[in-house]
Every structure is written in C-alpha cells, then in structure tokens.
Amino acid sequence: MILPESFYRRDTLTVARELIGCTLVSRVDGEDVRGRIVEAEAYRGPLDPAAHSYRGRTERVRALYEGKGLAYIYLIYGMYWCLNLSCGHEDEPDCVLLRALEPLEGIGVMARRRRTDKLSNLCSGPGKLCAALGVTKALYGVRVFDPASPLTVEAGEGGYSVDVSPRINIDYAGDAKDWLWRFTLSGNPYISKRS
C-alpha cells in the first residue's frame, strides 16, 4: 500500500522514524527498482540550523513549501543527488533525507546504474541510493503518494527496531549536529555509516 499524503502531514521526527522499514519504489526509464528504507534523517526548517530551509524560502527549497509528500532533490559536492521527502505540520518547511536502502528488487538495474555488483554498496548513502534508483533533479517535486508518480513509498510490515543517533556530516550546524534525529533499522548491514 502506498503511504497516503496524510502520513507526511505529521511531526517530522515521527515521519522519519516511521519511514524506516517502508519501501521506496522507483519507476524510471521503464525500470522498476525497490528498496527498504533503513536510514533517514529529519530536518526541521527554521528550527534547525542544518536544514536548507533554515533561512527561509528560496527557489532551491520551494518543494518544502508546496505540500507534503513531495520529492525535494538537490545536488551535493557538485555530483551526487540527494532525495528528501517534504513533511511536517502545515507551514513547516521540513523534510526527511533518505540516507540508505536495503536493495529488494531490480538489483541488476541498480548494479548497472552504480557500476558495482557489491550489494552492500548499492544504496548505502544518499548519493548512492539516488544513482541506483535513477533519481535526478528531473523528479524534483513529484508526489510520492500518487500511484502514477515515478517515485512512491509503500508501507512496511511494522514492528521494526529503530536506533537513534546524531545526523551525519553537519558539523557546521552548531549544537544541532548532536541532535538525535538520525534513524536506522537496528542491525541492518546496508546503513551508510555505523554510529
């Protein structure tokens, strides 16, 4: 079952935690790929110095202001795409960064796109998962709750044990770098980095 728009219209930390164990589905260039979300980080708009929307609305972050359950995609290091899902209560430009997936289906497609057949390395980082799933800026703003979308998120089975830790690579964010807003599927070998 595809998660409804209402799933994303809740507290951002709750959304981030509950995305763990759900399945991200990509239908890009006629190729279906699926992966279990095993790592995600919450970003809380104007409350969070690590968030791109911390300083307000810009063209870059417009998806965070246009609705919930939208793909917010941006480039890092000039070469890697990152996929976030807009969420939070009304008027909160929040999002959840998807950091890692456990490959489930379309593994051959992922391997070809990533140019590696090492399963543990296919989606173990935000840039890697975007490359494996064919996610680029062309998908900016798509509604992941729409069955016709090239990106959707399906409900997980539930009952997962989730670990909580500080977010990664945000040393510039002052005290926010220590906030426990990173969620990982306990014991999963596909997360991007051990705490």
C-alpha positions as CSV (number, residue, x, y, z in Angstrom):
1,M,0.0,0.0,0.0
2,I,1.3,3.4,-1.0
3,L,1.6,5.7,2.0
4,P,-1.0,8.5,1.8
5,E,-0.3,12.2,1.8
6,S,-1.6,12.3,5.4
7,F,1.4,10.2,6.5
8,Y,3.7,13.2,5.7
9,R,1.5,15.8,7.4
10,R,2.7,14.9,10.9
11,D,5.5,15.6,13.2
12,T,8.7,15.3,11.2
13,L,10.6,13.2,13.7
14,T,7.7,10.7,13.8
15,V,7.6,10.6,10.0
16,A,11.4,10.0,9.8
17,R,11.2,7.1,12.4
18,E,8.1,5.6,10.7
19,L,9.7,5.6,7.2
20,I,12.2,3.1,8.5
21,G,11.1,-0.3,7.1
22,C,9.0,1.2,4.3
23,T,9.8,0.6,0.7
24,L,10.9,3.2,-1.8
25,V,9.8,2.3,-5.3
26,S,11.4,3.9,-8.4
27,R,9.9,3.6,-11.9
28,V,12.4,5.5,-14.0
29,D,13.2,4.8,-17.7
30,G,10.8,1.9,-17.7
31,E,12.8,0.0,-15.0
32,D,11.2,-0.8,-11.6
33,V,13.5,-0.8,-8.6
34,R,12.6,-1.3,-4.9
35,G,14.5,-0.8,-1.7
36,R,13.7,-0.9,2.0
37,I,14.4,2.4,3.8
38,V,16.9,1.6,6.5
39,E,18.3,5.1,7.3
40,A,16.7,8.5,7.4
41,E,17.4,11.9,8.9
42,A,14.9,14.6,10.0
43,Y,15.4,18.3,9.2
44,R,13.1,20.9,10.8
45,G,13.1,24.1,8.8
46,P,13.5,27.3,10.7
47,L,14.2,25.4,14.0
48,D,17.2,23.6,12.6
49,P,20.5,25.2,11.5
50,A,21.3,22.1,9.5
51,A,18.1,22.5,7.3
52,H,18.2,24.0,3.9
53,S,15.0,25.9,4.8
54,Y,16.5,27.4,8.0
55,R,16.9,30.8,6.4
56,G,13.6,30.8,4.7
57,R,12.0,30.2,1.3
58,T,14.3,30.1,-1.8
59,E,13.8,28.5,-5.2
60,R,16.0,25.6,-4.1
61,V,13.7,24.6,-1.3
62,R,10.3,25.5,-2.9
63,A,9.1,21.9,-2.7
64,L,9.2,22.1,1.1
65,Y,6.6,24.9,0.9
66,E,4.4,23.5,-1.8
67,G,3.0,20.5,0.1
68,K,3.8,17.3,2.0
69,G,5.0,14.1,0.5
70,L,6.9,15.8,-2.3
71,A,10.4,14.9,-3.5
72,Y,12.9,17.6,-2.6
73,I,16.1,16.8,-4.6
74,Y,19.4,18.6,-4.5
75,L,23.0,18.2,-5.6
76,I,25.9,17.8,-3.2
77,Y,29.6,18.1,-3.9
78,G,28.6,19.0,-7.5
79,M,28.0,15.4,-8.4
80,Y,25.6,13.5,-6.1
81,W,21.8,13.8,-5.9
82,C,20.1,13.5,-2.6
83,L,16.4,12.6,-2.1
84,N,14.3,14.2,0.7
85,L,10.6,13.9,1.3
86,S,8.7,17.1,2.4
87,C,6.8,16.6,5.6
88,G,5.7,18.2,8.9
89,H,2.7,20.1,10.1
90,E,1.2,22.9,7.9
91,D,3.6,25.9,7.4
92,E,6.6,23.8,8.5
93,P,9.1,23.5,5.6
94,D,10.5,20.3,7.0
95,C,11.8,17.1,5.3
96,V,13.3,13.7,5.8
97,L,16.6,12.8,4.0
98,L,16.7,9.2,2.8
99,R,20.2,8.1,3.5
100,A,20.2,4.3,2.8
101,L,18.1,1.5,1.4
102,E,18.3,-2.3,1.5
103,P,18.0,-3.4,-2.1
104,L,15.0,-5.6,-2.7
105,E,14.1,-5.7,-6.4
106,G,15.7,-4.6,-9.6
107,I,19.2,-5.3,-8.1
108,G,20.6,-5.9,-11.6
109,V,19.4,-2.4,-12.6
110,M,20.9,-0.9,-9.5
111,A,24.2,-2.6,-10.1
112,R,24.3,-1.3,-13.7
113,R,23.5,2.2,-12.7
114,R,26.0,2.2,-9.9
115,R,28.7,0.3,-11.8
116,T,29.2,-2.1,-9.0
117,D,27.8,-5.5,-8.1
118,K,28.7,-5.2,-4.4
119,L,25.2,-5.5,-2.8
120,S,26.1,-3.7,0.4
121,N,27.4,-0.7,-1.6
122,L,24.5,-0.2,-3.9
123,C,22.4,2.1,-1.8
124,S,24.4,2.7,1.4
125,G,24.4,6.5,1.2
126,P,22.1,9.3,-0.1
127,G,24.0,9.8,-3.4
128,K,24.3,6.0,-3.9
129,L,20.6,5.4,-3.5
130,C,19.7,8.1,-5.9
131,A,22.1,6.8,-8.5
132,A,20.8,3.2,-8.0
133,L,17.2,4.3,-8.3
134,G,17.7,6.8,-11.2
135,V,16.8,9.8,-9.1
136,T,17.8,13.1,-10.5
137,K,16.6,16.7,-10.4
138,A,14.1,15.8,-13.1
139,L,12.0,14.2,-10.3
140,Y,12.0,17.3,-8.1
141,G,8.6,18.0,-6.7
142,V,6.9,14.6,-7.6
143,R,4.2,13.5,-5.2
144,V,5.4,10.2,-3.7
145,F,1.8,9.4,-2.5
146,D,0.5,9.5,-6.1
147,P,0.3,5.9,-7.7
148,A,1.2,7.4,-11.1
149,S,4.4,9.0,-9.7
150,P,7.8,7.6,-10.8
151,L,8.7,7.6,-7.1
152,T,6.4,6.2,-4.4
153,V,6.7,4.9,-0.8
154,E,4.9,1.8,0.3
155,A,4.1,0.9,3.9
156,G,6.4,-1.5,5.7
157,E,5.4,-4.5,7.7
158,G,6.0,-2.7,11.0
159,G,7.5,-4.0,14.2
160,Y,11.0,-2.8,13.3
161,S,13.6,-2.0,16.0
162,V,14.9,1.5,15.2
163,D,18.2,3.1,16.5
164,V,18.5,6.8,17.1
165,S,21.8,8.8,16.7
166,P,23.1,12.2,15.7
167,R,22.9,13.1,12.0
168,I,25.9,12.8,9.7
169,N,28.2,15.4,8.1
170,I,26.6,18.5,9.6
171,D,29.4,19.8,11.8
172,Y,28.7,23.3,10.6
173,A,25.3,23.3,12.4
174,G,26.5,24.1,16.0
175,D,24.6,22.2,18.7
176,A,22.2,20.8,16.0
177,K,24.9,18.4,15.0
178,D,24.3,16.5,18.2
179,W,20.5,16.3,18.0
180,L,19.3,12.6,17.8
181,W,17.5,13.0,14.5
182,R,19.0,10.1,12.6
183,F,17.0,6.9,12.5
184,T,18.4,3.5,11.4
185,L,17.0,0.0,11.2
186,S,18.7,-1.9,14.0
187,G,21.5,-4.2,12.9
188,N,20.9,-3.6,9.2
189,P,24.1,-4.1,7.1
190,Y,23.0,-1.5,4.5
191,I,23.1,1.7,6.5
192,S,25.7,4.3,5.4
193,K,27.7,4.6,8.5
194,R,27.9,3.0,11.9
195,S,27.5,5.3,14.9
